[in-house]
Amino acid sequence: MQESNFVFATTSPDDPIRSDLQRVDAHVIQPEEYAEIPEITDDDLVRAVIKGPRKLDQHQ
């Protein structure tokens, strides 16, 4: 399984989202797309790490 290297950042009015959200919203998930996602097992849940929301660094 290949891991993605996406970095997610918060958006702001000064840096708008550059994705085509209408196209994303219009996408209908097909049954074969579910095959890409492995089932979550009990062992996966035992090893899960629950993280709370992060606080952004406050720069002055």
Secondary structure, DSSP 8 states (H G I E B T S, - for coil): -----------BTTB---S-HHHHHH----HHHHTTS----HHHHHH-------------
